[in-house]
Amino acid sequence: MVQSFVKKDFTPTFENGRLPKLLYVCKAEADHTKLPCVMHVHKDRLEILYIRHGRGIHTIGGRQYHTKQGDILIYNSGVIHDERTNPDAEMSVYSCGVSNLKLEGMRENCLLPDSASPVLHSNVFSQDIEHLFRMMYTQICSENTGAEEICHHLLQSLIVMLVKQIDRRIDTEENKEVIVGERIKKYIDDHYSEVHTLESISEALNISLSYLCHIFKETTGYAPMQYIMRRRIGEAQSLLINTQYSATEIASMVGYDNSNYFNTIFTRIVGMSPIKYRKCWVDGNSNVDR
């Protein structure tokens, strides 16, 4: 028998003993991840995603990342993200939603500074992290007595393991173009359902049209109108899954006066109509918030 002893006390990870709450766990196979989950944001939660197999292309906070098996993606509260599978590699993932998270020096429901990379490489911890996700998912699906409490402790273990791998150094050196790019992005994120022309953005921010287009593309990888389109469709996806609004009502809510045009754009980006997309997620027993 080999007996190992705890050699030292530890400093608690969570501020003032405040413990995070698990909202949901999701396991998505290739038939769901092949559908792009276009630009959307969670204002009331943190989301953690683990890539079990395959590769993806993820845009997080305006920056694009080519992700692969074993990567962990951190979506801080309030950070816009865009998910799609690499067309050459089917992707399956675990993900979970977390609320009530407060780490020292961080805003609520944030696991890392916004300046840090949101993509972690699990490396030697890959099996442990996947095992924690698998146990949480299995417990929640079992609906056994005590499953929620077990998952509560598993979530704490997962977060502590991730915290120890995060580089919390904050880069304070931002050049002028980055600052301007973020200013443009914030304006569009706040007004994406109202904006209809580049000229209106240019006038509102008092930035020349050509400079605005150049800086925004450098910052996000998207042309401004392409970004606005993806923000609208991403919000529409969330509304289709999580509300009972009709497709026509949702079209108006995200900025499209013409529901037929909305259907065309949605189908082009997502690969199916809004009604079919809702049926795929809701009738397919995928009742997890996205």
N, C-alpha and C positions, 0 to 999 in steps of 0.2 A: 504494500500500500504506500502511495506517495501522497503526503498531506501538505498542502500549500496554505500558508497563513497570510492574512492581510497585513502588510508591513507598515502601512502609514494611514493616517486619516486623510480624507479628501475634502476639497472645497466644493460645495454644491454648485451645480451648473446653473440652476434656475434661480432667478432673483427673488429674494424674500420667501423662498420655499413655494413660490407660485408654480403649479404644475400644468403642463400643456394638456389639452384635451383632444382626443382623436375624434374627428368628425365622420370620416369614412375611409375605407380601403378599397382600392379598385385593382383588378387584374384584367388587363386588356391584351387580347391576342391580335394577330395580324389582321383579322377581318374587321376590327375596329380601328386599329392604329393606321391602317392604310387610308382612312378618311382623315384629311387634314383638320386639325383643330386650330382654326385660324385665330388671329390676334384677339386675346381676351385678357381679363384681369380679375383677380379676386381681392376685394378690398377688405374682407373680414377674416381672412385665413392665410396661412402658409401652406404651400403644396410641395411635397417631395416626390420625385419620380425616379424610379430605378429601372434602367434598361436591362432586361433579362437576356434578350437575344436581338440581333440585328443592329441596324444603324439608323440614325435619323438626322434631320436638319432642324435645329431649334433656334428660334430667335427669342432672346430674353433681354429685356431692358434695352431693346434697340440694336443689340449685337447678335450676329449669327454665329452658331456653333455647329460643327459637324460632330455628332455624338455617336457613341458605339456601345457595345455590350459592356456592362460593368460600370458605366457612368451613372452618377447621381446628379440630378438636376434640382436646383433649389429655386422655387418661385416665391420670393418674398411677397408679403402682402402689398398690393398696390403696384406691382411690377408687371407690365404687359408681356405676354409670351405667346409664341406661335409654334405649333408642333406639326411636323409632317415626317412621314417615313421616307428614308432614302429609297428611291424607286428600285434599286438593285438589291435591296436586302430587307426582307420582312422584319418587322419589329414587334416585340412583345414586352410589356412593361408592368410593373407594379407602381401604384401611386397612392398617396394618402393625403388627406386634408387635416390640418391642425389649427386649432384656435387656442387662445389663452396662453400663448407662448411669450414669455418676457425674459430676455437675457440681459445681463448688465451692460449698459451702454448702447443698447439697441432699441429701436422702436418696436412696438408690439407686433407680434407675428412675423418677425424677421429672424432668420437664422444666421445671416451674414451681412456685412456692410454692402451697400449697393455698389461700391467701387470694386469689390472682390469678385473673382470669377464665380458664376453661379453653377459651373460644371465641375464636379469633383470626380476624380478617378479613384475608384474603390480599391484597386490593386489587391494587396494581400487581405483586405477586409471584405472582399467581394462576397465570399460564401456566407460570412456572418451577417452582412446586411441583407442579402437575399433571404436568408433563413428567418430573420426578424420579420421581414415583409410577409413571407409565406405563413408564418405562425399567426400574425395579425389577421391576415385574410382568412385563413382556415378557421380561426376562432370566431370571427364575426359571422362567417357563413354558417357555422354550426348552430348559432343561436342557443348554445348551452348556457346553463346558469353559471355566472362568473366570467363569461367570455369578455364582457366589457372591462372588467377589472384587470383581467390578464392582459388585454390589449393596452390598457392604460400604462402598465409597467413596461411592456414591450416597447411602446412608443418612447418612453423616457430613455430606455437603453439605446434605441436607434438615434435619438437626437444627441445624446451625450457622445456616442461614437462619431457622429458627423462633426460635432463642434470641435473635437480634438484634431480634426484634419483640416479645418478651415483656416486660411491665412487671413487674419483680421486686420492686417495693416491697411491703412487707408491712404490712397494716393491723392494728395492734395494739390498736385501740380496739374492744372487744367489749362490748356491753351484757349485762346479766344474763339477759335472755330468750334471747339467742343462745347463751350458755354453757349454759343449762338445756336448750335445744332440742338442742344437740349432745350433751349428756349422755344425753338420752333416746334419740337416734338411735344412739349408740354401743351402748347397752344392747340395743336391738332388733337391731342388726346382729350383735351377738355371740350373741344368743339367739333369732333369728327362727324356728328350727326347733323350739324348745321352748315358746315363748309361745303360749297359747291364749286368754287373756282380757286385757282392759284392766286389770282389777282386779289381776292378778298383776304387771303392769308397775308400776302405781301403788304397790303395796305394796313391791316390790323397791327402788324409787327414793325412797320416802317423799315422793311428790308427789301432790297431790290429783288425782282423776280428771279433773275438768273443766279444771283448769289444764294438766295433761299433754296433753289432747287439743287445747286451744287453742294451746299453744306449739309442739307438734309440727307441727300444720297450718301455722302461720306459718313454721316453719323449712323444711319439706320440700315443702309444697303437697299433702301426702297426709294423710288420716286414718290413725292408727296401724295399725289392722287392715288397711286397704287397702295400706299400705306393706309390712306383713308378708306379705300375700298375694303381692305383686309380687316381693318378695325370694325367696320360696319358688319361684315359677314361674320366675324368672330363673335361679336355681341349677339347677332341673330342666332348663332348656334347655341349659345348659352340660354337665350330666351326660349328657343324651341324645345330644349331639353327640360328646362326647369320651371316653365310657366305654361298656362293654358291659353295664352294669346294666340289668335289666328295668325297665319302667315302674312295676311294683308296688314293686320295691326302691327306686327313686328317690323314689316317693311317700313312703315311710317315712323315707328319708334327709332329705327337706326338711320333714318335720313333719306329713304326712298319714297317719293310720292307716287311712283308708278310701280305697282306690285308685280306686273309682268316683267318689267326690267329687273326688279329685285330677284325674281325667280331665275332669270337668265344668268345674272351675275353669280348668284349663289350656286347654281348648278355648274357653272364653268369653274369656280374655285374649289368647291367641295366634291364635285363628281356625281351629285344627285340632287334632286329637287328638295326644297325645304320640307315638304310633307313627307317624302320618303326618308329624309334624314331623321326627322322626329320619330317616325315609325321604327327605324333601325335601332335607335337608342332606347326609346321608351318601351316598345313592344318586345324588344330584345332583352328585357330585364336588366338593362344598364341604367340603374336608377341612381347613379352617383353623380354629384355635381361636377361640372367641368369648368 
